[in-house]
Amino acid sequence: MPPVLELRGITKAFPGVLANDHINLTLEEGEIHALLGENGAGKTTLMNILYGLYSPDEGEIFVRGRRVEIRSPGDAIALGIGMVHQHFMLVPVLTVTENVMLGVESTRNGIFLNRAAAARRIREISRQHGLEVDPDALVKTLPVGVQQRVEIIKLLYRQADILIMDEPTAVLTPQEVEELFKVIRSLADQGKSIIFITHKLKEVMAIADRITVLRNGRVVGTTTPSQTTEEQLASMMVGREVLLRVNKAPARPGETVLEVENLEVLDDRGNPAVRGVSFEVRAGEVLGIAGVQGNGQTELVEALTGLRAPLAGRVRILGKEFTSAHPRWVLERGVAHVPEDRQKDGLVLSFPVAENLVLNTYYISPFARRGVLEQEVILTVAEQRAREFDIRTPSILTPVVNLSGGNQQKVIVAREFSRPIRLLIASQPTRGLDVGSIEYIHRRIVEKRDEGCAVLLVSPELDEVMSLSDRIAVMYEGQIMDILPAGRATKEEIGLLMAGVRRE
């Protein structure tokens, strides 16, 4: 019996980049086949070809043994192929039912949308596959994990039986990841075939039946979880041995750099997000803040970096008050900020790499003189930083939007780390990055700590917090539940605090 899906010799080139180089891949019925690789390895390009968003330069696609041409997403859907994109394709102001119906609207009397019939079908799909969702809910009111269920329901509504999931856990909490994995396994048990695109090794080992690794646009191997290890997969992805654990000496804390006292901050809706938070960070240490995303971490960081005015409380850096300070005032006092959303808050996507590397210093010497930019200096420094921080870009004049996520993050790290800083506030610094980029950024953070910088690390990734931190503060519903020495803290203990359960 032929595979459900077979790709033979798929090749795709863009100017200056060979994204896919004669790739072969098969997918069996009821199989979860993980496609693993660094950012820029060619995973998403390959899936965009399969979904009809790109046309291959060479190669053939077979569905259930029959050679097919896929020129558009409509062709893919007609063949039973559906895709859940990393950035959801939902209209926030429409209901779940309206989003699911888009493009395949059913009508009554050929005129009126038959929302009731669509809602009934959505409820059937929800029950059958364990995808609890309210068909009448507005999408903008739903948590991210539920929005992802809507995306999966959209595919099943269109009767897709080959499901492509592109980085499906990138924006989910650990609890939502567990729920998603139950759904994926249930879909496979019911005969659906799934391509699971990721760069997260633990997830691949937990969910995949088979694993294909891409590097530089080529297949470097196919294996199974029982035949490999995380270390071997990391080496296949990067082409060298990768240190999966952070290697650091004991901290040598010095003077107090950051003091936060009884801080209270409201969210965008005017509700309390940070409630009476107090802590300090000293030179030469990493204080990690653990917690499920959405427990006030975003608002806390915005208040500390001048992006959001606190309601009450005090913030001091090196003894100087900077509560409600302007962001420029904050950065000029030696505070570096790696924001949680690099594209929204860290970069100007249409600007070239060179200009993004000086976004926070462009107005001072040597980058400006009498209010005029010194373009030659900016370009020279950008070349140096690109080399030093291993930013992989065709040119420093390339718009930063064209870089992979890992290289976009390196642009921010290069910009923030290349000036004298006393305090580094790093919020989800490795969000959505591959193992090679994670290893690199972790090493740079430890270097800053060892140079005497105070580091405040905020991350929902518990492994990251535990491996990088010297002390760990746990946030729950806007409060600090406890602050623990990292060397003695256990996952179980931190997990209980993350759920709001205090130690006796």
N, C-alpha and C positions, 0 to 999 in steps of 0.2 A: 504494500500500500504506500503511495507516495506521501511525502511530508505535506502537512497543511500549507506550508509556505517554504519556498526555496529561493534564495538570492544567489545568482551565479555571476561572478566577475564584475560586480558593481563598481564603477569608477566615476568619480565626480571631481572636477577641478574648478577652482575659483582663481581669479587673478593672484598669482604668487603663492597659491596654496593648493596642494593635492589633498583634498579632504577625505576622499575614499579611494583606495588603491586596490582594485581587483578583489573585492570582498565577497567571500562565500559564506552563506549562513542558512541553516535549516531550522524549521520549527515544527514539532510534532503535535498531534492532537492532544489536548489536555496537559500540555507542557508549560512550565514557567521557565523561560530561557532568559537569563540575565545577560545584558550587554554592558560590559564593564570597561571603563577607560577614563583617563584624565580628561579634564576640560580641554576641548580642542582636538580630541583623539579621532573625531569623526562620527560619534554615536548618533547625535541628533541629525546630522546631514543625511546619514543612511536612512533613518526613520522618516525624514521629510521626503526622501525619494519614494519610500514605500507608501507613504500617504498621499503622494501626488503633488506635493508642494514644490519639489524640484524634479527635473528630468535627468536621468543618468546620462553621462557621456558615452559609457559603454556598459554592457552587461544585460542580463535577462532576469525576469521575475516570473516565478511559477506559483500559482495558487491551486492546491489540490491536483498537481500534476499537469495543469494546463498553463501554457505560456500566456502572459497577459501584458497589456500596456496600461500603465496607470498615469494618466495625464493631468488628473485633478483629484481633489478630495472626494468629489462625487463618484469618480471611477472607483476609488478605494472603498467607499461606503457600499457601493453596489456589489463589490466582491466580498463584503463582510469584514472589512478592515476598519477599525476605529482607533483613534488616538486621543489620549489624555495628555495635554501639553503641560509643561512645567509651569507656565503662567496660564491660569485658567481662562478659558474662552467663554465667559459668562457675562450677561448683561445685568449689572447689579440692581437696576430699578425694576426688573421684571420678576415675576414669580418663578418658582421651580418649574411649574408646568409650562409656562410660556418659553422659558429657556430650552427645555427639552424638545418642545414642538418646533422651534426655529428651524426653518429649512425643510421640514417634513410635516407642515401643518395639515391637520385633518379638518374637514369642514362639514357643516350640516347644510343640506340643500345647495351645496356648491358655493355658498356665500359666507355663512357665519362660521367662525372658528369653533370647533367642537372641543372646548377645554375640558368638559366633563368626561368625555371618553378618554382623552389623553391623561387626565388625572387618575382615572380608574386603572389604566395601563401602568402608570408610574407606581401606583400602590401595589399592583401585582408583582412588578419587577422588584420593588423594595422588599416585599415579603419573601419572594423566591430566593433572593441573593443576600438577604441580611443587610440591606442598605436603607436603614431607617431614615426617612426624610418626609417632611410635610409638603405635599404638592402645591399648597396655597401660600407657602412662606415666600417673602421677598428674599432674593438671593443675598442682598446687601446686609440682611440681618443674621445670616447664618455664619457660624464659626468656619474657619478654613477647612477643617476636616470634613464637615458636612458639605461644603461647596464641592469638595473633591468627589464625594459620593454622587452629587448631581452630575458631574462630568462622566462618571462611569455609567450612571443610569441613561444619560444621553446616548451612549454607544449601544447599550443593550436595547434601548427603545428602537434604535435603527437596525436591530438584529445583527450586530457585529459579533463574530465569533473568533476573530483574531484581534486582540487588544494590545495596543502599544502604549506603555506607560513611561513617559519621559520624566525622570527624576521625580517620581510621585511623592516622595517623603521630604522634599526639600523644605517645605514650609509647615511640616506637621510636628506636633509634640510627640514625645515617646509613647504616650497612651494612644494617640491617634494613629501612629505607625502600627502598633499592635493590632488595632481594629482593622486597618487597611489590609494587613497581612492575612487576617482571618477571611476577609472578603476575597482577596486574590486566590487564596487556597480553595475556597468554596467554588469560585468561578472555574478554576482548573478542574476540580472534581466533577463539575457538571459538563466538562468537555470543551470549555473555552481554552484557547491557546494564547499565551501571554508573553510578550517581549517586555522585559523589565529593565529599563535603562537607568543606570546609577553609577556612582563612583564610591559608594559606601560599602566597605568590605564586610562588615558585620551583617548588613542586610542581605547581601548576596548569599552569604553562608547560611542565613536563616531561612530564606524563601525559595532559592533557585533549585530547579532540577538539573539544569545544565548552565554553564557559564562560558561565554565567549569574551575574550579580552582583546580590545583594540588599542593600538599605539601608533601614533603618527599616521592614521588613516588605514592601517593594515591590521589584519587578524594575526595576533601573535600566539594564539592558542585557544583551545576549547577543552574544558574539563568539567568536573562535578565537585560539589562540596566535599564529598567523602574522599576525593583523590587529591585534595589540595589544602593549603592553609592560608590564612590572611596574609602572612609574610610572603608566601610564594606569589599570591595574586598581586600584591603591591609591587613586587619586583617585576612581574610581567607588565604591569601598567606603566611603570616609570622607566624600566630598562636598567635599573640598578637596585642595589639593596636599599631599602627604606627603613628608617628607624620609626616604628609605630608608637613607641613610648617616648615621652619627653625626658631628655637626659639633662639634669640640672643639679648643681651643688646646693647645699643648704643655704637658705636666705641669711643675709646679714643685715637686718633692718636698722635703719638710722633714724633721723629726725622725722617727725610727723609732717607730711606734705599736704594731705587733704583731710579736713575735718568736716564732717556733716553732723549737724545737731538738730534733732526734732524736725526733720524736713517733712513738709506736707505739700503735695502737688496734686492738682486736678487733671483729669483727662479731658479729651476734646468735648465731651458731653457735660462737663462740669461736675463729674462724680469724683470722689476721692480715689486717687490711684496710688499715691505714696502717703503712708500714714505714720507720722512720728518716727521716721527712720534716722538712726544715729550710728555712725561708724567712723573710723579713721584709717588712712592708708599711709604707711611709712616708706621712706626712701629705701630702695633695695628689697622690696617685697611685692608679691602679687596677692592682692585680695580678690578672690573669685566670688562672684554672686551667682548662686545656683537657683534654679526655680523654673517651673513650667512657664513658657512664654505667655505674657498677658497678665502677670501678677505685679505690674508696676515698674518693671525694669526699664521699659522704653521711656516712660515719663521721668524716672529718676535720672537717667543719663541725659535727657534733654534739659533737665533743670541744672545739672552740673556743668553743662557745656554752653549755657546761655540761650538755648533754643526754646525754653519754656520757663515762664516766670513761676516760682514757687508761691504757694499760698501763705506758708509760714515756715519758720526755721531759719537756720544759718548755715552758710557754706564758707569755709576759709581755705586758702591755699597759702602755705608757709606763713600762717598767722594773719594773712590779709583777707579781709572780708570781700567775697565776690558773689554774694547772693544777688540774683537777678541781674548779673553783669551781661553786657553785650558780648556775643560770640567772639568778636575781634579782640575785645579786651581780655577775654579768657585765653585765647591762643597766644596773645602777646605776653602773657604771664607764664609761658612755658608749658601750656597744656596741649597735648596732642589728642585727637579724637578719631578713632576708626569707627564709623557709624554702622548700625546694624543693617541698613539698607544702602548698599554702596551706590546703586544707580540713582536712587531718589535723593540721598543726602550727602554722598561722597564725591560725586563726579558730575561734570557737565558733559553729557554723552556725546553731544555734537562737536565738542572741542577736541582738538588733537591731544595726543598723549603729552606732548611738551607743555601745553598750557595747563592741563590738569595737574601736572607736577608742581606748578607754582601758584595754584589757586589761592593759597593762604598767605603768600609772601610776594605776590606780583607787584605790589605797590611800594616795596622798599628796595633799597640797594642790596645786591647789585642788579636786580631785575628791572628797576625803573630809575630814571633820573629826571628830576623836575616834572614829574607826572607823565613822562613818556616811557613806554616799555622799551627795554634793551633786548631786542629780539635775538641778536647773536648770542648774548649771554644766556638767555633762556634756553636756546637750542643746545648750546654747549653743555650746560648743566644737565639738561634732560638726557643727553647722550650718556653722560657719566652715570646718572642715576639708573638709567635703563640697564646699563652693564652691571652696576653694583648690585641691583636688586633683581636681576635676571628677568626683566620684563620682556616677554617674547612678543615682538610686534614687527611687522614689515618695515615700519618707519616711525620715528617719534612724531611725524606729521599725520599719522593715521588717526582718524577719529576714534576715541576710546570706546565708542559703542561697538566697534568691530573686533575688539579683543575678547578673548574668553573670560569667563568669570574670575578664574584664578589670576589672570594677568591684570584685569581691572582692579582686583584687590591689591595686587603688588604695587600698582600705581599709587593707591592711597597710602599704603605702608611706606613706600619710598618718600612720598611727600611729607608725611607726618614724622618719620624717623630721621629725616635729613636736616633737621634744625635742632638747636639746643632745647631740650624739654626736661621738665622736672616731674611731670605727671602724664601718664598715658592712660586714657580711658578707651578701652577696646571692647566694643559691643558686638558680639557674635563675629569675631574677626575671621573665622574660617567657614562662615555660612555658605553652603553650596559649593565648597572647594574639594578638589581631589587630594589624594594622600600626599602627593609630592608637594603641592602648594601648602597643605596643612603643616607638613613637617617643616617647610621653610619658614612660615610665619610664626610657628611656635618657637623656633630657634631664635628668630629676631626678637620676640617678646622677652625671652629669657636673657638675651644679650642686653636689652635695655634695663631689665631688672638688675643685672650684675654690674652695669655701669652706674648704678645708684638712683635710677629712676623709680618712682612709685608707680605701680601698675594696678588699675582697677579693671578686672576682667569680668564681663557680663556674658553668660552663655547658657542656653538651654541644654547644651550637650554636656551631660554629667561627666563623661569620661574626660572631656577637655578641661573642665573646671578642676577635677580631682588631680589631673596630671600636671597642670600648670601652676596651681595655686599653692601659696604657703599657708594662707588661712582661707576658710570658706564661710561666707555669709549666705544663709538660705532665705529667700523671699517668698512670702505667701500672702496673697490678698493685700499687697502694698506694705507689708510689715516685714522686718527682719526677725525671723523666728529664733535664730541662734547664730553665733559665729564660732566655728570649730577649727582647731589646728588640722591642716590638711593631712599630716602624717598619721593622725589617729582616727580620722573620720572614715566611716564605712558607707558603702552605697546604700545599705539598708537604713542606716541612721539618717542620711541625707534625704533619702526617698520619703521617709515618714514626715520629716520637716517640710518637704516640698508639698506634701498632702495636707499640711496644717496640723500635724500631730507633734506636740512638744514632748521632749524627753522629760522623764520624771527626775 
